[in-house]
Amino acid sequence: MNFDTLIAAREAELSAARSAREAAKADQGALLAGVEAEQRQALTTDEQARFDALSVAKREADTKIAEHEAKLAELRAEKAADEKAERDAADVAPTGAEIRAYDEVARVGQEKRTYNPSNPSEGVSFLADVYRGQLMGDASANARLNRHMDEERVEKRDVGTGAFAGLTVPQYLTDLVAPAVAKGRPLADNCRKLPLPPDGMTVNISRVTTATSATVQASENTAASETNIDDTLLTVNVRTISGQQDVSRQAVDRSVGAESVVIEDLAVRYHTALDNSIINDDGTSGTHLGIRSTSSIVAVTYTDTSPTPSEAWGPLWDLQSQIEAGVYKAATHLVMHPRRWAFFCSAIGTNQAMFGFSGVGVQLIGQEQSKAYGAGVRGILAGLPVIVDANLPTTVSSTQDVILGITADELFLWEQPGSPLLIRAEQTNAAELAVKYVVYGYSAFTAGRYPGAHGTISGSGLTTPTFGIAAS
């Protein structure tokens, strides 16, 4: 493999990222053109979900494009430096020196080696050149390393790398570091996101809990119906999510990319903790009041000792029915664990729903639209877009998971702009030669403006799924 191969591979990745962005942009344009053609003023709920997913895809593509462009610039610069070093090494200027007799010419065996341990004061070091050449792209260091390897071949002849145990330097592909896996924030990215107010530790929403009234007038000159309106204050606490890591000064100064790896890992832990909290936490001990713990949400129990995907069809519609009957708004999404989505996707059989669904083929009850885990919609099931989120539990009553039905614009998530924020403190642990990294962010969340706009399906029918069973 050479620089041309690496550059070509990176150019292909850059082209793919640009194509992905253009495709997402084109899809958004098509959505908006359809709305304009139908002379509508707004997107439907499904169209808005699709539009938001495409926006996320564009941002992800932008990040990849920037990464690929930066790496391409580095590779091209390093290649140019190597080519210059080779040209300089080959450029031998005439000195005007006379041709001397054989016995007057210095023997190769008598010339000093590039790295001469008997005279370390000459200012060159093998290990220093390895660092400068491999990590800093120093052309002169690479030239000395190449000359040194030529000397080794002349001196030792016909040997393999085993003969150079101390000279064959291992290569560490620092740009391919594998970060720790994280569940991320698929649901949080689909909430109704608002900037957190700059001050205060609570946000407040007025909920009208006693409505006015209107009735048919029984006869002329009789009083109109009157009921005094009344509201209840919904108070939502601002919560803090944070994480820290102490890193030795040596690791910061002498490693490649350790600082960015630590910061990126802290950031994904923040996002995962936020998503988990808005789903599962109960509002105590500084946590958010999550969807599952919100009072008065819809609860559907699915009991089944030998569940199959087709037998779960009824509870999916029961949940939607109760949400719409309670708040007169249709649910917008289903949210489920990866194993439950795979369970539904595994279904085969002959019994299909009698109704067709927008975006779903004939004789199908759902459709998988993407294999990507994250903020986007994974597919359609029971007429609703599906968000797959691994922060949903799988240990309810030991082995069960849950399915959420949500109305996305009734899940309010306020986040401080730019979250998570970073503190990099060098003085805190200066005596231990350590640098402290802290990420933190403030957020508020509620599913309680209209609790009945959301609900859960739980029960024995959602125990650990068994695959390979045909739907009956």
Legacy VTK file of the C-alpha trace (Angstrom):
# vtk DataFile Version 3.0
C-alpha trace
ASCII
DATASET POLYDATA
POINTS 472 float
0.000 0.000 0.000
1.269 3.501 -0.825
0.115 7.093 -0.484
-1.722 6.979 -3.818
-3.818 4.039 -2.562
-4.597 5.798 0.735
-5.479 9.034 -1.052
-7.722 7.229 -3.560
-9.559 5.422 -0.748
-10.068 8.667 1.166
-11.267 10.445 -2.002
-13.816 7.660 -2.518
-15.070 8.084 1.059
-15.275 11.860 0.562
-17.232 11.377 -2.660
-19.629 8.975 -0.924
-20.199 11.458 1.930
-20.882 14.267 -0.538
-23.277 12.039 -2.465
-25.106 11.107 0.750
-25.508 14.772 1.611
-26.776 15.641 -1.845
-29.242 12.738 -1.720
-30.599 13.927 1.652
-30.829 17.487 0.319
-32.674 16.262 -2.792
-35.124 14.241 -0.677
-35.864 17.297 1.451
-36.415 19.320 -1.704
-38.833 16.696 -2.996
-40.791 16.785 0.282
-41.086 20.564 0.178
-41.994 20.514 -3.517
-44.805 18.065 -2.774
-46.182 20.352 -0.066
-46.014 23.319 -2.422
-47.663 21.360 -5.241
-50.545 20.449 -2.933
-50.757 24.081 -1.759
-50.354 23.088 1.857
-48.845 25.368 4.492
-47.117 22.720 6.577
-45.672 19.229 6.502
-47.658 16.320 7.860
-46.349 14.610 10.992
-44.798 11.795 8.955
-43.296 14.275 6.501
-41.860 16.342 9.355
-40.281 13.226 10.878
-38.758 12.364 7.516
-37.582 15.959 7.005
-35.921 15.990 10.458
-34.233 12.631 9.805
-32.852 13.993 6.526
-31.532 17.068 8.372
-29.679 14.770 10.778
-28.294 12.823 7.813
-27.037 16.076 6.237
-25.288 17.113 9.452
-23.649 13.704 9.772
-22.525 13.912 6.145
-21.085 17.408 6.765
-19.035 16.042 9.661
-17.712 13.191 7.546
-16.918 15.528 4.650
-14.865 17.783 6.957
-13.006 14.774 8.396
-12.228 13.322 4.964
-11.107 16.688 3.573
-8.756 17.256 6.541
-7.272 13.753 6.223
-6.855 14.182 2.463
-4.937 17.402 3.027
-2.642 15.631 5.504
-2.021 12.695 3.173
-1.296 14.926 0.175
1.077 17.090 2.220
2.910 14.032 3.531
3.165 12.561 0.040
4.541 15.854 -1.306
7.111 15.987 1.507
8.271 12.421 0.757
8.547 13.157 -2.958
10.600 16.271 -2.244
12.916 14.307 0.044
13.429 11.717 -2.707
14.182 14.443 -5.268
16.627 16.110 -2.895
18.382 12.811 -2.224
18.703 12.120 -5.972
19.889 15.635 -6.852
23.691 15.246 -6.873
25.475 18.428 -7.913
28.915 18.148 -9.565
31.702 19.094 -7.160
34.567 19.417 -9.607
36.572 16.892 -7.617
39.036 14.847 -9.566
38.603 11.130 -10.110
40.890 9.443 -7.647
42.653 6.132 -7.833
41.044 3.038 -6.366
43.350 2.881 -3.422
42.726 6.540 -2.649
38.916 6.213 -2.402
37.318 5.833 1.080
35.850 2.382 1.612
32.111 2.055 2.472
33.044 -0.001 5.468
35.018 2.924 6.810
32.222 5.500 6.498
30.263 6.529 9.576
26.847 4.996 10.003
23.795 7.314 9.949
23.097 6.444 13.591
26.452 6.086 15.325
26.089 4.980 18.953
29.759 5.709 19.588
29.214 9.379 18.836
25.704 10.416 20.034
26.675 14.080 20.041
26.229 14.349 16.285
22.632 15.330 16.866
20.649 12.526 15.213
18.745 9.802 17.046
16.965 6.783 15.558
13.991 6.993 17.957
13.698 10.758 17.538
13.676 10.351 13.759
11.004 7.634 13.989
8.824 10.077 15.929
9.505 13.032 13.628
9.201 11.047 10.426
6.167 8.890 11.193
4.136 11.289 13.310
5.269 14.736 12.177
6.054 14.094 8.503
9.653 15.345 8.814
11.181 14.706 5.364
14.814 14.848 6.546
14.089 12.347 9.333
12.476 9.977 6.821
15.501 10.344 4.527
17.867 9.367 7.353
15.670 6.367 8.239
15.701 5.198 4.605
19.485 5.614 4.416
19.834 3.670 7.654
17.810 0.747 6.246
20.008 0.753 3.114
23.059 0.519 5.378
21.484 -2.408 7.223
20.880 -4.252 3.955
24.500 -3.701 2.879
25.960 -4.701 6.220
23.778 -7.705 7.039
22.387 -8.789 3.648
19.458 -11.108 2.966
17.735 -10.959 6.332
14.107 -10.483 7.318
12.455 -8.217 9.843
13.184 -10.808 12.536
16.791 -9.692 12.392
15.728 -6.149 13.259
13.665 -6.697 16.379
14.731 -3.324 17.719
14.495 -1.529 14.385
11.183 -2.695 12.910
8.907 -0.106 14.441
5.268 -1.139 15.040
2.696 1.086 13.372
-0.329 2.292 15.312
-3.291 3.337 13.186
-4.409 6.117 15.481
-7.009 7.396 12.999
-8.783 4.021 13.251
-9.135 3.995 17.034
-12.264 2.065 18.071
-14.215 4.133 20.623
-16.305 2.411 23.272
-19.807 1.648 22.051
-22.667 3.818 23.322
-26.461 3.671 23.075
-26.623 7.336 22.122
-29.776 9.477 22.022
-32.161 8.230 19.295
-35.319 9.313 21.132
-33.890 12.590 22.463
-33.086 13.617 18.896
-36.747 13.177 17.967
-38.203 15.228 20.817
-39.475 18.760 20.456
-36.187 20.550 21.118
-36.090 24.048 22.617
-33.210 26.210 23.907
-32.985 26.235 27.692
-33.667 29.714 29.157
-30.443 31.377 30.345
-31.497 31.635 34.004
-33.316 29.616 36.636
-33.511 25.977 37.653
-37.130 25.371 36.607
-39.299 25.961 33.556
-43.044 26.306 33.991
-45.991 25.535 31.729
-49.603 26.461 32.403
-51.977 23.512 31.856
-55.687 24.255 31.576
-57.214 21.548 33.740
-60.744 22.967 34.010
-62.178 24.005 30.662
-64.935 26.444 29.846
-68.232 24.995 28.658
-70.749 25.434 25.877
-74.158 23.757 25.553
-77.217 23.961 23.410
-79.569 26.704 24.664
-82.726 24.964 25.840
-84.981 27.964 25.132
-84.781 31.641 24.373
-83.669 34.069 27.073
-82.089 31.353 29.181
-78.566 31.707 30.520
-75.672 30.431 28.469
-73.561 27.674 29.930
-70.688 28.948 32.085
-67.806 27.073 33.676
-64.870 29.018 35.089
-61.599 28.126 33.433
-58.748 27.072 35.700
-55.172 26.024 35.145
-52.514 24.040 36.991
-48.834 24.931 36.828
-46.571 22.225 35.392
-43.113 22.798 36.869
-40.199 21.098 35.120
-36.847 20.909 36.894
-33.570 21.771 35.188
-31.162 18.876 35.620
-27.375 18.574 35.243
-25.662 15.690 33.476
-21.873 15.559 33.735
-18.809 13.364 33.557
-15.087 13.802 34.214
-11.738 12.165 33.514
-8.213 12.828 34.798
-5.507 12.192 32.190
-1.791 12.193 32.950
0.291 15.013 31.525
2.430 12.378 29.824
-0.563 10.912 27.979
-1.660 14.366 26.837
1.819 15.430 25.668
3.217 12.221 24.237
0.314 10.218 22.854
-1.430 10.650 19.539
-5.078 11.679 19.821
-5.598 10.652 23.459
-7.167 13.993 24.352
-9.739 13.898 21.546
-10.617 10.262 22.313
-11.298 11.104 25.974
-13.395 14.176 25.137
-15.435 12.370 22.487
-16.122 9.465 24.847
-17.265 11.806 27.628
-19.583 13.540 25.142
-21.283 10.300 24.029
-21.710 9.262 27.694
-23.523 12.591 28.264
-25.880 12.029 25.334
-26.576 8.421 26.384
-27.293 9.430 29.987
-29.710 12.137 28.786
-31.607 9.757 26.506
-31.800 7.077 29.192
-33.072 9.586 31.742
-35.917 10.950 29.608
-37.109 7.384 29.024
-36.585 5.603 32.326
-35.874 7.899 35.286
-38.417 8.852 37.953
-37.496 12.469 38.674
-35.747 11.778 42.000
-32.077 12.233 42.960
-31.527 14.886 40.308
-32.936 12.865 37.407
-35.482 13.808 34.770
-39.059 12.600 35.116
-38.983 10.177 32.206
-41.822 9.071 29.953
-42.327 5.725 31.687
-42.665 7.376 35.110
-44.975 10.200 33.999
-48.364 9.953 35.654
-51.459 9.275 33.507
-49.763 8.035 30.354
-51.563 5.233 28.515
-50.682 1.711 29.658
-51.399 -1.361 27.511
-50.660 -4.840 28.843
-49.749 -7.543 26.340
-50.002 -10.981 27.938
-48.844 -13.937 25.860
-47.030 -17.119 26.878
-45.851 -17.845 23.319
-45.762 -14.448 21.588
-45.363 -13.991 17.846
-45.110 -10.757 15.839
-48.638 -11.116 14.475
-50.092 -11.587 17.979
-48.492 -8.273 19.052
-50.377 -6.490 16.252
-53.463 -5.875 18.391
-51.630 -4.186 21.309
-49.893 -1.826 18.853
-53.269 -0.581 17.660
-54.769 -0.614 21.158
-52.048 1.808 22.237
-52.683 4.116 19.274
-56.436 3.968 19.860
-56.188 5.008 23.505
-53.776 7.874 22.731
-56.020 9.305 20.035
-59.185 8.857 22.103
-57.574 10.572 25.080
-56.026 13.691 23.538
-57.599 13.711 20.051
-54.155 13.625 18.473
-52.661 10.647 16.692
-49.445 9.137 18.011
-46.497 9.954 15.751
-43.931 7.232 16.522
-43.319 3.858 18.076
-40.087 3.460 20.068
-38.639 0.012 20.750
-35.452 -1.842 21.641
-33.350 -3.258 18.753
-34.322 -6.797 19.717
-38.043 -5.964 19.465
-37.650 -4.353 16.047
-35.765 -7.433 14.857
-38.579 -9.586 16.294
-41.169 -7.795 14.156
-38.912 -7.848 11.090
-38.498 -11.620 11.454
-42.227 -12.292 10.925
-43.317 -14.411 7.983
-46.752 -15.792 7.270
-49.898 -15.569 5.202
-52.160 -13.328 7.296
-51.863 -9.632 6.464
-53.743 -6.569 7.608
-56.834 -5.680 5.586
-55.839 -2.003 5.324
-52.928 -0.601 3.396
-50.508 1.927 4.902
-48.734 4.868 3.336
-45.194 3.908 2.421
-45.749 0.176 2.980
-45.996 -2.326 0.146
-49.028 -4.463 -0.635
-49.508 -7.480 1.666
-46.982 -6.114 4.160
-47.666 -4.831 7.669
-44.463 -2.825 7.940
-41.296 -1.823 6.185
-37.653 -1.480 7.199
-36.233 1.709 5.695
-32.756 1.871 7.180
-30.133 -0.314 8.836
-28.561 2.642 10.636
-28.882 2.881 14.424
-29.373 6.441 15.609
-31.598 9.462 15.312
-33.339 8.551 12.075
-36.526 6.560 11.576
-35.783 2.850 11.209
-38.974 1.838 9.429
-42.774 1.733 9.588
-44.916 -0.597 11.710
-48.679 -0.443 12.314
-48.759 2.754 10.280
-46.207 4.613 12.454
-42.516 5.460 12.004
-40.330 3.397 14.339
-37.403 4.725 16.395
-35.029 2.021 17.613
-33.421 2.929 20.944
-31.269 0.579 23.036
-31.877 2.694 26.158
-35.259 0.993 26.504
-34.928 -1.639 29.238
-34.887 -5.408 28.621
-35.043 -6.453 32.284
-38.601 -5.451 33.221
-39.986 -8.359 35.263
-36.588 -10.011 34.625
-36.709 -10.568 30.842
-39.236 -8.159 29.343
-38.786 -4.983 27.324
-41.362 -2.271 26.633
-42.659 -0.459 23.563
-43.395 3.258 23.694
-46.003 5.089 21.665
-45.269 8.809 21.583
-46.521 12.058 20.130
-43.167 13.653 19.329
-44.221 17.307 19.469
-45.547 16.717 23.010
-42.138 15.570 24.301
-40.430 18.801 25.345
-36.646 18.801 25.729
-34.864 22.027 26.656
-31.066 21.897 26.346
-28.434 24.513 26.945
-27.081 25.547 23.525
-23.798 23.828 22.711
-24.276 21.017 25.221
-22.316 19.276 26.409
-19.867 21.971 27.436
-16.200 21.187 28.186
-13.938 22.246 31.047
-10.220 21.546 30.575
-8.374 22.293 33.811
-4.589 22.035 33.961
-4.082 23.649 37.380
-6.490 21.495 39.391
-4.218 18.448 39.454
-0.966 20.191 38.533
0.915 18.602 41.445
0.104 15.144 40.047
0.925 16.199 36.462
-2.655 15.515 35.386
-5.205 17.328 33.267
-8.877 17.194 34.269
-11.575 17.047 31.590
-15.206 17.667 32.555
-18.226 17.676 30.254
-21.596 18.893 31.486
-24.906 20.207 30.296
-28.183 21.537 31.679
-31.496 20.239 30.408
-35.171 20.038 31.268
-37.668 17.483 29.985
-41.360 16.744 30.294
-43.892 14.409 28.762
-46.518 15.870 31.114
-48.131 18.661 29.114
-50.508 16.038 27.690
-49.520 12.776 29.416
-52.199 10.861 27.499
-50.354 11.635 24.252
-47.865 8.899 25.161
-48.059 5.336 26.386
-46.363 2.005 26.899
-46.949 -1.615 25.992
-45.593 -4.078 28.544
-46.208 -7.583 29.733
-45.214 -11.198 29.244
-45.703 -10.914 25.475
-42.540 -8.803 25.375
-40.210 -11.319 26.979
-36.904 -12.206 25.305
-37.912 -12.871 21.680
-37.422 -16.173 19.918
-36.569 -15.896 16.237
-37.400 -18.176 13.363
-41.068 -18.708 14.275
-43.546 -17.961 11.489
-46.447 -15.654 12.259
-49.709 -17.553 12.568
LINES 1 473
472 0 1 2 3 4 5 6 7 8 9 10 11 12 13 14 15 16 17 18 19 20 21 22 23 24 25 26 27 28 29 30 31 32 33 34 35 36 37 38 39 40 41 42 43 44 45 46 47 48 49 50 51 52 53 54 55 56 57 58 59 60 61 62 63 64 65 66 67 68 69 70 71 72 73 74 75 76 77 78 79 80 81 82 83 84 85 86 87 88 89 90 91 92 93 94 95 96 97 98 99 100 101 102 103 104 105 106 107 108 109 110 111 112 113 114 115 116 117 118 119 120 121 122 123 124 125 126 127 128 129 130 131 132 133 134 135 136 137 138 139 140 141 142 143 144 145 146 147 148 149 150 151 152 153 154 155 156 157 158 159 160 161 162 163 164 165 166 167 168 169 170 171 172 173 174 175 176 177 178 179 180 181 182 183 184 185 186 187 188 189 190 191 192 193 194 195 196 197 198 199 200 201 202 203 204 205 206 207 208 209 210 211 212 213 214 215 216 217 218 219 220 221 222 223 224 225 226 227 228 229 230 231 232 233 234 235 236 237 238 239 240 241 242 243 244 245 246 247 248 249 250 251 252 253 254 255 256 257 258 259 260 261 262 263 264 265 266 267 268 269 270 271 272 273 274 275 276 277 278 279 280 281 282 283 284 285 286 287 288 289 290 291 292 293 294 295 296 297 298 299 300 301 302 303 304 305 306 307 308 309 310 311 312 313 314 315 316 317 318 319 320 321 322 323 324 325 326 327 328 329 330 331 332 333 334 335 336 337 338 339 340 341 342 343 344 345 346 347 348 349 350 351 352 353 354 355 356 357 358 359 360 361 362 363 364 365 366 367 368 369 370 371 372 373 374 375 376 377 378 379 380 381 382 383 384 385 386 387 388 389 390 391 392 393 394 395 396 397 398 399 400 401 402 403 404 405 406 407 408 409 410 411 412 413 414 415 416 417 418 419 420 421 422 423 424 425 426 427 428 429 430 431 432 433 434 435 436 437 438 439 440 441 442 443 444 445 446 447 448 449 450 451 452 453 454 455 456 457 458 459 460 461 462 463 464 465 466 467 468 469 470 471
